[in-house]
Amino acid sequence: MTELLTRKKKLINQLDKNFQKEKIGTLKIYLGAAPGVGKTYKMLQDAINKRAEGINVVIGIINSHGRPEIEKLLLDFEILSLEKVEHHGITTTEFNLQGAIDRHPELIIIDDMAHTNAPGLRHAKRWQHIKELLHYGIDVYTTLNVQHIDSLNDTVNQILHTHIHETVPDTMLKLAETIEIVDLPPDDLIKRFQCGEIHFSEKMDLTAEDFFRRGNISSLRELALRVTAEHVGEEIVKYRQKLGITYVWPTEEKILVCIGADMSATKLIRTARRLASALQAEWFVIHVDRPKLKKSAEERGTIQQNMLLAEHLGAKTNIIVGDNLVKEAIQFAHQQNITTIMVGRNLRPKWKDFFFKGTSYELERQSGEIDVHIIHNKKSNEG
């Protein structure tokens, strides 16, 4: 009996280990527009609250730069020893990935996600360390400045007039369960910088004085707010799809533009872009490709041209294959939590509108709680 219980216990332990390997950790990113907004401080405060809930929390690496408020928060935490790395006769210390995996806490705190590791470590970038920790089922809190997001590199270059060498791929942001913005008004941040309260160590060809300008900070702050809003929007869409929710939640404006194969779609796209800009709304442009309707090479070229225009103006585009234009458009709208559908309609004699109900009429009839805006094209030569 004792031998049987021992074998059973070993089996349960093995199953538990396998479960731990399969369980993916959760990632929380504290996002800021610039150094000095308080990301590390807020992250440590939240870590203290987690520890008070009974969560096993350790510090992987924190860059306090001698700031007393950070040093004070670190006093009661277990801090993992760092790994020493020698390169060209110079010894540096880095986050100890294997030590963290062996310790296997429930939650680990890792500062500066965009950091480039010293040569010789298992991974070149700290975000790669974080990704491996998540694979081992360890939750991670980390910090990130918006200028280090890979897809924003060109935009940041236009704002700061310098190239950002350290970037984090957007796939890491998609892995995050939560992205929390840590914000400080530009004037307050600049005042902190002028008082010497901010450690500026960004690896870019730009001085701290040139970086901490009101225009720069305001623009980066707007980018950070947009990234956070987009993440929340994506989470809402995932949640709705998971639960099969089809009615619209008007939590934020989202615009859907349905275009055909004619050049009048250009006007529709530009009108939608102006509305989306005014409302600060996300917008989509779709074309429903109906296999039964054969299109000429010219028509397909027009569709492609209009889709490229929409992408250039900031829309998300999609070509959907289906026989029923209205059904496909409504279904897409429900999936993406669209609040407004925009569609074009040619002006024509009223008697034709009475006898022949077009696509726009059917969209209005079936749209339910979604608003439908009709953009009229120039008068048709028919009738």
N, C-alpha and C positions, 0 to 999 in steps of 0.2 A: 504493500500500500504506500509506504514511504517513497519507494522508488518511482511509483506511478505519479505521485504528487510532485516529485522533483522534476520528472520529465514534463509534466503539464505546466509547471511554473516556467521551465526553460522555454517551452513552446510559446507561452503567453508573452514572455519577455522578447522573444524573437519577433513575434507578430507586432509588438509595440514598437520595436526598433524599425521594422519595415514601414510601419505607419508614419513614424517620425520622418523617415526618408522621403515618403511620398507627400507629406503635408508641406504645402508651400507657405512660407512666411508672408506676412503683410508688410507693405512699405508705406511709410508716411513721409512726405516731403514738405519741409518748411521753406517756402519760396519767398524770395525778396527781390526788390528792384536793385539793391546795391548792398555793399558791406555796411554794417553799422545800424541796420534797421531793427536788430534784436532777435534774429532767427535762432541763434544758439541759446540765448537766455530763455526764450519761449519753449524751445525743445526740451531743455533741462527741467523747466517748471512742469511740463506735461509728464516727463519721466518720473518726477517726484510723486505726482498724483498716481501714476500707474503703480509705482512701488507701494504706495499706501493701500492700493487695492489688492496687494498680495502678489503682484507680478514680479518675477525675478528679472531685475534690470541690471545691466552692467554698462560701463563706459568703454567703448572700443577706442575712440580717439576724439579728443576735443582740443581745438586751438584756442586757448584762453587769452594768449598774448598778454598775460599778466593782469588782465582786468579783474579787479577784486570781486565784482558782483558774480562773475563766472566762477572764480576760484572758491567762493563761499558755497555756491550750489554744489560743487563737486566734492565737498568735504565728506559727505555721508555715503558716497557711492563706492562700489567696488570698481576699480579702474584696472583694466587688463594691461599687462606689461607690453611695451612696444617692441617691434622687431628691429634689430640693428642691421643696417645695410652698408657695406663698404663699396665705394665706387671711385676709382682713380685716387685712392689714398684718403678719400674723405668719408667719414662715418656719419650716416644720418639715421634717424629713427622713423619707422613707418608703422601703420596699423598692422597688427599681427593676426592675419587671417586664420592660420591654422590654430593659433591659441584660442581664437573666438569659437571656431568649430568644435574644438575639444571641450571648451567650457560649456558650450551650448546653452546659453541663457534663453529665457523666453523673449526678451527684448534687448537689443543692443543699440547704443547711441553712437553714431558716426558722423562727425562734422565734415563739411566740405566735400560733397559728392563728386565734384568735377576735378578733384585733385589728381595730378599725374604722379604715379609712384616712381620711386627711384629704380633704376635698372637692376634687374636680378630677382625681382619678386615674381610671384606666380602670375600676376596680372599687371598690365601696364597702367591701368586706370582704377581708381578707387570704386567707381560705379560697378566695375566688373567684380570686385570683392563683394560688394553689396548684393549683386545678383546671385553669387554663389551662396551667400548666407541665406538668402530667401529660399534657395533650392533645398537647403538643409532644414527648413522649417523654422528659421529664426526670424522674428519680427525685427524690423529696422526703422529707426527714426534717423533722418538725415537732413542736411541743409543744402540749398542751391540758390544761386543768383540767376535771374532770368537771362542775363547775357550769355550764359553758358549752355542754353538749350540749342541743340544743333540746328533745328529747322528755322530758328530766328537769327542765325548767323549773319545773313545778308542785311536784314533789317537793323540789327545792332550795329553793323559796320557803317550803315548810313547815318545812324544817330551819333556814334562816337568817333567816326572817321578813323577807325583802327580795326585790325583783325583780331578776333578772339581765338586763341590757339587751343584752349582747353574747353571741350564741349562734351555734353552728355546726350546720347541719342534719345530721340523722342519715345522710343520703345520703353525706356525706363520710366517715363512719366505715365505711360499707359499701364505699366505694372502697378503703379501706386494706387492703393486703396483710397488714400486721402492726400490732397494737395492743399495745404493751408497757407494762405498768404500772410506774411508778417510785414506790416506796412508802417511807414512813418512819413508825415508830410515833408515835401522837399525842403522847405525852409528850416524845419526842425533838424533834418538830417544834415544839412549844410552847416548849421550851427554846431552840431556835435563834432563835425569834421574840423571846423575852425577852432574848436576848443581842445583838439587833440585827443578826442575820445574814440576815434575810429582807427583801427589798424588796416591800412590799405596795402595789400600784397598781391593785387591782381596781376597776372602775368600777361601784360599787354603793353604795346608801345604807346603808353598814355600816362601822363603824370596824374597824381591824385587831384591836383588843383584843376586840371582840365576835365577830369571825370566828374567831380562834384560841382557841376553847374546846374542851375535850376532847370534849364531846358532838357538836359540829359536825363536828370533824375525823373522829371515829369513823364518823359517819353518811355523810359524803362519801367516806370511804375504802371503806366497804361498797359504795357506789354504783359506785365506780371498779372494784372487784374484780368486781362483777356485770357491768359493761359488757365487761370483758376476757374473762370466762368465756363470755358470750353470743357474742362475736366468734369465739372458738375453736370453740364449738359449731357455729356457722354454717359455719365453714371445714371442719369434719369432715363435715357433711352434704353440702356441695358436692363434696368430694373423693370421698365414697362414691357419690354420684349420677353423677359423671363416670366412675368406674371400674365402675359397675354392681354395686357390692357390696350384697348383700341380707341377709347375716347381720349380727347385732347386734354392735357393739363396745361393751362395757360401760364406756366411759371416764367416763361420768357418768350419774346417774339421770335418766331422762325418762319421764314418765307420760302414757299415753293413756287418755282416758275416752270410752267409746262410749255415747251416750244415745239413747233412743227418743222417742216422742211423748207419754209419760205424765208426770205430776207426780212420780213416784217418782225421776225423774232428778235432782231437786233434792237429795235425800239423797246420791246418788252424787257429784254435783259438790262438795258441801260436804265429804264424806269425802275425796275426792281432793285437795281444797285443803289439808286438814289434813296429809295424808301428804306432799304436795309441799313444804309449809312446813317440816315436820320434817326432810325430806331435803335441803332447799335445792335442789329439783329443778325443772326446767322442765316445764310440763304443758300438755297439749292436750285439747280437747274436740271431738269430731266427731259428726255425725249423718249416717248414710247414707240419703239420700232415694231410695227405690226407686219409680220411675215407675209400676210395675204396682200398687202399693198406694196407692189413693186416700186422701188425708187430708182430714179435715173442717177447717173454718176454725178450730175450737177447738183441734184437734191442732196445726195449724201455728202458732197463737198460743202454745201451750205450748212448742213447740220454740224459737221466737224468744225467749220469756221466759227459758228456761233458758240459751240462748246468751248473752244479755245478762248474766245472773247470773254465768256462767263468766268472761266478759270482765271484769266488775267485780271478781271475786276474783283476777284475774291470769292467767287461762288464755289460750292462743291457740286460737281457734275456727275451725272449718271445716265447711261442709256439702258432702258428696260425693255426687254422683249416680251410682248404680250399682244393678244388680239383685241382686248378691250381697254382703250385709252383711259376712260374714266375710272374703271375699276382699279387699274394699276396705279394711277395717280393718287386715288383716295387711300389705297393700301399703303403706298409709300409715305403719304402724309401722316397716317396713323403710326407707322413704325418710327418716324422721326419726330413725332410730337409737334407737327407743323400747326401754326396758328392762322396762317394766311396763304391762300393759293392765288397766284396771278396767272391769267391766261389771256391770249389775244383773241379778238373777234373782228371780222371784217364787217363794216357797215353795209347794209343791204336793204332793199325795200321791206316795209313792215309786213306785207302780205307773205313774204317768204319766211319771215320769223314766225308768223302765225301757223303756217302749214309745215315748216321744216325746222324742228328743234335741233340745234347744233350741240357741239361738245360743251361749250360754256354753260348752256342751259342745264345739261345733265350734271355737270359738276356742281352747279348751284343747288340742284334738286337733291343730290346725294351727299353733299358735303357735311351735313349735320351741323356741329358746333364750329366748324372751320369756316372762316370768312373767305369769300371768293371775290376777287377784284377783277373786273373786266377792263382790259385796255383795248380801246377801239383803234383799228387800223384805218387807213384812208378808204374812202368810199369805193365799194366794188363796182365794176362795170356791168355786173349781171342785172338783167331785168330792166 
